[in-house]
Every structure is written in C-alpha cells, then in structure tokens.
Amino acid sequence: MQDMIKRIVDMDKKARAITEAAEKEKAESENEIQEKAARLREDYLSQARRRIQVNRELEQQMAEQEWAKAKARYDEQRTQMDALYAERGDEWVRRIVGAVTESKS
C-alpha cells in the first residue's frame, strides 16, 4: 500500500513538474512572440521613416529644380523686358504722356 501511495505521489510530482515546465515554456513563448512583434514593428517603423526621409529629399530636389527652371524663365523674361524698355522706353513715355494730355484737352 505504501508503494502504491509513493508511486501516486511520485506521479503527481512528475505531473506537476511537467505542468510547470509547460507553463514556463508557454510564458517564454508568449514573451518571445511579444518581443518579435515589437522588433517587427520597430523595423517597419524604421523603414517607413527612411522612406519618408528619402521621399522628402527627392521632393525637395524636385522643388529646387522646378524653382531653378522658373527662375531662369523669369530672368529671361526680365532681360527681354529690360532690353525692350532700353530700346523703346522713350517712345512709350511719349505715347503715354500724349494719350493722357490729349484725353484732357
């Protein structure tokens, strides 16, 4: 009878040890899953931040190129207008003054 009780107690101890080991493994697995999820999230956010920075730099370059084109166009137009004014400015002034003085008479 003592042997039977001892075997039952031993089996209970083994079952508890197995249960504890399984619970410990489960807890470790859950922690590992949480850590992996956190790493994956951080990796994803890091990649997204890099992409945003690259896109920002590309957009800045494109904007600067567009501005350079527009500035060159405006500078060319200003140069043309300055040349026209140098060539015909006196004539324009005479016409404007003439138009104003004739309309008052």
DOLOBA-724176 format. One line per field, with one value per atom (N, C-alpha, C): x, y, z; residue in one letter; residue number from 0. Coordinates in nm, 4 decimals. Atoms other than C-alpha are relative to their C-alpha. Example, Ala and Ser with C-alpha at 12.3 -4.5 7.8 and 13.67 -1.06 7.14 Angstrom:
! DOLOBA-724176
px: 0.0890_1.2300_0.0900_-0.0820_1.3670_-0.0770
py: -0.1190_-0.4500_0.1200_-0.1190_-0.1060_0.1090
pz: 0.0000_0.7800_0.0000_-0.0060_0.7140_0.0730
code: A_A_A_S_S_S
pos: 0_0_0_1_1_1
***
This chain:
! DOLOBA-724176
px: 0.0826_0.0000_0.0880_-0.0933_0.2873_0.0630_-0.0596_0.4447_-0.0970_0.1024_0.1207_-0.0142_0.0131_0.0894_0.1237_-0.1231_0.4547_0.0002_0.0054_0.4020_-0.0967_0.0983_0.0937_0.0601_-0.0633_0.2844_0.1083_-0.1050_0.5786_-0.0598_0.0659_0.3456_-0.0576_0.0545_0.1785_0.1116_-0.1138_0.5188_0.0471_-0.0426_0.6163_-0.1001_0.1037_0.2839_0.0088_-0.0138_0.3293_0.1246_-0.1231_0.6858_-0.0215_0.0300_0.5660_-0.0895_0.0915_0.2837_0.0754_-0.0789_0.5244_0.0915_-0.0886_0.7671_-0.0793_0.0841_0.4843_-0.0445_0.0422_0.3591_0.1170_-0.1185_0.7133_0.0309_-0.0254_0.7634_-0.1039_0.1061_0.4275_0.0281_-0.0295_0.5224_0.1197_-0.1167_0.8625_-0.0372_0.0443_0.6964_-0.0800_0.0787_0.4498_0.0912_-0.0956_0.7358_0.0781_-0.0754_0.9315_-0.0852_0.0913_0.6286_-0.0164_0.0135_0.5811_0.1265_-0.1263_0.9497_0.0161_-0.0089_0.9411_-0.0961_0.0979_0.6266_0.0516_-0.0550_0.7929_0.1152_-0.1114_1.1064_-0.0520_0.0576_0.8984_-0.0630_0.0626_0.7009_0.1059_-0.1071_1.0194_0.0716_-0.0624_1.1770_-0.0882_0.0932_0.8663_-0.0013_0.0001_0.8571_0.1310_-0.1304_1.2282_0.0069_0.0026_1.1847_-0.0914_0.0939_0.8857_0.0632_-0.0667_1.0855_0.1063_-0.1021_1.3694_-0.0646_0.0689_1.1250_-0.0527_0.0507_0.9679_0.1141_-0.1149_1.3113_0.0480_-0.0431_1.4102_-0.0992_0.1020_1.0803_0.0084_-0.0116_1.1223_0.1182_-0.1180_1.4708_-0.0249_0.0300_1.3513_-0.0946_0.0945_1.0602_0.0698_-0.0749_1.2969_0.0846_-0.0812_1.5292_-0.0865_0.0895_1.2383_-0.0499_0.0473_1.1072_0.1111_-0.1121_1.4521_0.0245_-0.0169_1.4806_-0.1092_0.1106_1.1369_0.0217_-0.0257_1.2300_0.1115_-0.1103_1.5567_-0.0499_0.0565_1.3634_-0.0848_0.0870_1.1061_0.0839_-0.0857_1.3771_0.0716_-0.0673_1.5653_-0.0974_0.1027_1.2424_-0.0314_0.0298_1.1649_0.1178_-0.1181_1.5213_0.0076_0.0001_1.4985_-0.1064_0.1066_1.1671_0.0380_-0.0430_1.3087_0.1066_-0.1043_1.6115_-0.0615_0.0682_1.3833_-0.0745_0.0738_1.1681_0.0954_-0.0995_1.4753_0.0534_-0.0500_1.6028_-0.1048_0.1069_1.2642_-0.0135_0.0112_1.2490_0.1164_-0.1158_1.6009_-0.0173_0.0184_1.5039_-0.1162_0.1228_1.1532_-0.0555_0.0509_1.1188_-0.0387_0.0306_1.1338_-0.1275_0.1208_0.8711_-0.1243_0.1145_0.6404_-0.0388_0.0279_0.6739_-0.0701_0.0632_0.5912_-0.1444_0.1371_0.2850_-0.0930_0.0840_0.1568_-0.0304_0.0201_0.2081_-0.0931_0.0868_0.0482_-0.1432_0.1357_-0.2511_-0.0679_0.0576_-0.3033_-0.0307_0.0221_-0.2658_-0.1070_0.1044_-0.4892_-0.1381_0.1313_-0.7688_-0.0501_0.0401_-0.7691_-0.0423_0.0298_-0.7979_-0.1382
py: -0.1181_0.0000_0.1258_-0.1117_0.2346_0.0238_-0.0129_0.1630_0.0672_-0.0567_0.2477_0.1495_-0.1409_0.5768_0.0769_-0.0634_0.6553_0.0201_-0.0122_0.5883_0.1100_-0.1039_0.8091_0.1381_-0.1272_1.0891_0.0345_-0.0227_1.0470_0.0407_-0.0337_1.0526_0.1413_-0.1343_1.3650_0.1044_-0.0917_1.5323_0.0152_-0.0049_1.4394_0.0792_-0.0717_1.5676_0.1502_-0.1414_1.8949_0.0603_-0.0479_1.9276_0.0198_-0.0115_1.8646_0.1211_-0.1135_2.1160_0.1319_-0.1214_2.3762_0.0289_-0.0179_2.3188_0.0499_-0.0422_2.3534_0.1452_-0.1378_2.6733_0.0974_-0.0835_2.8116_0.0179_-0.0066_2.7273_0.0880_-0.0830_2.8858_0.1480_-0.1391_3.2055_0.0516_-0.0402_3.2145_0.0212_-0.0145_3.1615_0.1286_-0.1235_3.4433_0.1227_-0.1113_3.6735_0.0136_-0.0013_3.5752_0.0567_-0.0512_3.6444_0.1512_-0.1440_3.9861_0.0752_-0.0639_4.0680_0.0046_0.0027_3.9588_0.1011_-0.0960_4.1641_0.1429_-0.1338_4.4680_0.0296_-0.0196_4.4168_0.0231_-0.0167_4.3759_0.1383_-0.1328_4.6893_0.1089_-0.0997_4.8865_-0.0014_0.0097_4.7555_0.0659_-0.0584_4.8518_0.1526_-0.1450_5.1994_0.0629_-0.0504_5.2436_0.0084_-0.0013_5.1501_0.1110_-0.1047_5.3817_0.1380_-0.1290_5.6687_0.0259_-0.0168_5.6051_0.0368_-0.0303_5.6034_0.1433_-0.1375_5.9260_0.0991_-0.0899_6.0885_0.0035_0.0056_5.9694_0.0766_-0.0709_6.0944_0.1504_-0.1426_6.4274_0.0610_-0.0510_6.4685_0.0081_-0.0022_6.3757_0.1142_-0.1091_6.6178_0.1353_-0.1248_6.8899_0.0255_-0.0146_6.8260_0.0388_-0.0316_6.8305_0.1440_-0.1375_7.1552_0.0995_-0.0888_7.3121_0.0064_0.0012_7.2029_0.0819_-0.0778_7.3458_0.1491_-0.1406_7.6700_0.0539_-0.0443_7.6889_0.0248_-0.0185_7.6434_0.1274_-0.1182_7.9069_0.1270_-0.1172_8.1490_0.0324_-0.0237_8.1036_0.0616_-0.0536_8.1677_0.1457_-0.1367_8.4795_0.0935_-0.0822_8.6068_0.0324_-0.0217_8.5627_0.1026_-0.0959_8.7489_0.1410_-0.1308_9.0301_0.0604_-0.0479_9.0549_0.0520_-0.0436_9.0764_0.1321_-0.1232_9.3427_0.1181_-0.1068_9.5436_0.0446_-0.0334_9.5244_0.0791_-0.0736_9.6343_0.1412_-0.1327_9.9205_0.0891_-0.0784_10.0300_0.0448_-0.0302_10.0185_0.0962_-0.0740_10.1676_0.0811_-0.0678_10.3249_0.1447_-0.1415_10.6839_0.0131_-0.0023_10.6098_-0.0273_0.0336_10.4501_0.1199_-0.1159_10.7505_0.1083_-0.1023_10.9898_-0.0373_0.0435_10.7834_0.0138_-0.0067_10.7593_0.1453_-0.1422_11.1290_0.0610_-0.0520_11.2062_-0.0440_0.0511_10.9854_0.0687_-0.0645_11.1453_0.1464_-0.1428_11.5021_0.0227_-0.0137_11.4500_-0.0256_0.0311_11.2991_0.1114_-0.1108_11.6017_0.1218_-0.1186_11.8511_-0.0011
pz: 0.0000_0.0000_0.0000_-0.0050_0.0860_-0.1366_0.1338_-0.2515_-0.0965_0.0878_-0.4262_0.0273_-0.0359_-0.2369_-0.0477_0.0428_-0.3076_-0.1506_0.1462_-0.6788_-0.0421_0.0323_-0.6830_0.0278_-0.0353_-0.5064_-0.1021_0.1006_-0.7466_-0.1346_0.1263_-1.0458_0.0063_-0.0169_-0.9064_-0.0096_0.0075_-0.8612_-0.1446_0.1401_-1.2171_-0.0843_0.0744_-1.3494_0.0277_-0.0346_-1.1608_-0.0665_0.0627_-1.2897_-0.1501_0.1432_-1.6465_-0.0247_0.0137_-1.5986_0.0179_-0.0227_-1.4563_-0.1192_0.1154_-1.7430_-0.1205_0.1124_-1.9956_0.0179_-0.0261_-1.8295_-0.0182_0.0169_-1.8186_-0.1489_0.1444_-2.1869_-0.0694_0.0577_-2.2691_0.0266_-0.0355_-2.0831_-0.0804_0.0787_-2.2564_-0.1464_0.1391_-2.5935_-0.0186_0.0081_-2.5262_0.0042_-0.0072_-2.4246_-0.1306_0.1257_-2.7347_-0.1136_0.1034_-2.9547_0.0153_-0.0234_-2.7924_-0.0408_0.0374_-2.8384_-0.1519_0.1463_-3.2041_-0.0618_0.0517_-3.2622_0.0182_-0.0249_-3.1038_-0.0960_0.0945_-3.3179_-0.1410_0.1338_-3.6335_-0.0148_0.0033_-3.5501_-0.0116_0.0035_-3.4852_-0.1355_0.1329_-3.8082_-0.1052_0.0968_-4.0038_0.0120_-0.0207_-3.8479_-0.0465_0.0429_-3.9124_-0.1523_0.1468_-4.2795_-0.0509_0.0415_-4.3077_0.0186_-0.0229_-4.1549_-0.1065_0.1046_-4.4012_-0.1329_0.1258_-4.6933_-0.0004_-0.0102_-4.5708_-0.0208_0.0150_-4.5439_-0.1451_0.1403_-4.8934_-0.0870_0.0781_-5.0354_0.0230_-0.0319_-4.8570_-0.0760_0.0705_-5.0035_-0.1501_0.1434_-5.3528_-0.0348_0.0246_-5.3305_0.0105_-0.0143_-5.2103_-0.1244_0.1213_-5.5056_-0.1189_0.1110_-5.7478_0.0099_-0.0185_-5.5993_-0.0344_0.0316_-5.6249_-0.1507_0.1454_-5.9886_-0.0679_0.0572_-6.0674_0.0239_-0.0296_-5.8931_-0.0899_0.0861_-6.0902_-0.1424_0.1344_-6.4158_-0.0058_-0.0024_-6.3187_0.0117_-0.0167_-6.2060_-0.1304_0.1285_-6.5334_-0.1000_0.0904_-6.7238_0.0346_-0.0427_-6.5175_-0.0284_0.0297_-6.5535_-0.1486_0.1451_-6.9308_-0.0385_0.0295_-6.9402_0.0461_-0.0498_-6.7263_-0.0912_0.0911_-6.9543_-0.1291_0.1227_-7.2577_0.0229_-0.0292_-7.0911_0.0183_-0.0158_-6.9905_-0.1360_0.1339_-7.3489_-0.0773_0.0681_-7.4846_0.0556_-0.0606_-7.2364_-0.0446_0.0436_-7.3286_-0.1449_0.1418_-7.6955_-0.0237_0.0307_-7.6797_0.1167_-0.1191_-7.3354_-0.0246_0.0272_-7.4565_-0.0829_0.0852_-7.7219_0.0837_-0.0848_-7.4625_0.0879_-0.0859_-7.2330_-0.0813_0.0848_-7.5200_-0.0316_0.0335_-7.6188_0.1204_-0.1206_-7.2621_0.0338_-0.0303_-7.1989_-0.1038_0.1058_-7.5353_0.0181_-0.0187_-7.4631_0.1172_-0.1179_-7.1215_-0.0296_0.0262_-7.2424_-0.1049_0.1024_-7.5464_0.0581_-0.0561_-7.3392_0.0909_-0.0871_-7.1051_-0.0817_0.0818_-7.3930_-0.0557
code: M_M_M_Q_Q_Q_D_D_D_M_M_M_I_I_I_K_K_K_R_R_R_I_I_I_V_V_V_D_D_D_M_M_M_D_D_D_K_K_K_K_K_K_A_A_A_R_R_R_A_A_A_I_I_I_T_T_T_E_E_E_A_A_A_A_A_A_E_E_E_K_K_K_E_E_E_K_K_K_A_A_A_E_E_E_S_S_S_E_E_E_N_N_N_E_E_E_I_I_I_Q_Q_Q_E_E_E_K_K_K_A_A_A_A_A_A_R_R_R_L_L_L_R_R_R_E_E_E_D_D_D_Y_Y_Y_L_L_L_S_S_S_Q_Q_Q_A_A_A_R_R_R_R_R_R_R_R_R_I_I_I_Q_Q_Q_V_V_V_N_N_N_R_R_R_E_E_E_L_L_L_E_E_E_Q_Q_Q_Q_Q_Q_M_M_M_A_A_A_E_E_E_Q_Q_Q_E_E_E_W_W_W_A_A_A_K_K_K_A_A_A_K_K_K_A_A_A_R_R_R_Y_Y_Y_D_D_D_E_E_E_Q_Q_Q_R_R_R_T_T_T_Q_Q_Q_M_M_M_D_D_D_A_A_A_L_L_L_Y_Y_Y_A_A_A_E_E_E_R_R_R_G_G_G_D_D_D_E_E_E_W_W_W_V_V_V_R_R_R_R_R_R_I_I_I_V_V_V_G_G_G_A_A_A_V_V_V_T_T_T_E_E_E_S_S_S_K_K_K_S_S_S
pos: 0_0_0_1_1_1_2_2_2_3_3_3_4_4_4_5_5_5_6_6_6_7_7_7_8_8_8_9_9_9_10_10_10_11_11_11_12_12_12_13_13_13_14_14_14_15_15_15_16_16_16_17_17_17_18_18_18_19_19_19_20_20_20_21_21_21_22_22_22_23_23_23_24_24_24_25_25_25_26_26_26_27_27_27_28_28_28_29_29_29_30_30_30_31_31_31_32_32_32_33_33_33_34_34_34_35_35_35_36_36_36_37_37_37_38_38_38_39_39_39_40_40_40_41_41_41_42_42_42_43_43_43_44_44_44_45_45_45_46_46_46_47_47_47_48_48_48_49_49_49_50_50_50_51_51_51_52_52_52_53_53_53_54_54_54_55_55_55_56_56_56_57_57_57_58_58_58_59_59_59_60_60_60_61_61_61_62_62_62_63_63_63_64_64_64_65_65_65_66_66_66_67_67_67_68_68_68_69_69_69_70_70_70_71_71_71_72_72_72_73_73_73_74_74_74_75_75_75_76_76_76_77_77_77_78_78_78_79_79_79_80_80_80_81_81_81_82_82_82_83_83_83_84_84_84_85_85_85_86_86_86_87_87_87_88_88_88_89_89_89_90_90_90_91_91_91_92_92_92_93_93_93_94_94_94_95_95_95_96_96_96_97_97_97_98_98_98_99_99_99_100_100_100_101_101_101_102_102_102_103_103_103_104_104_104
***
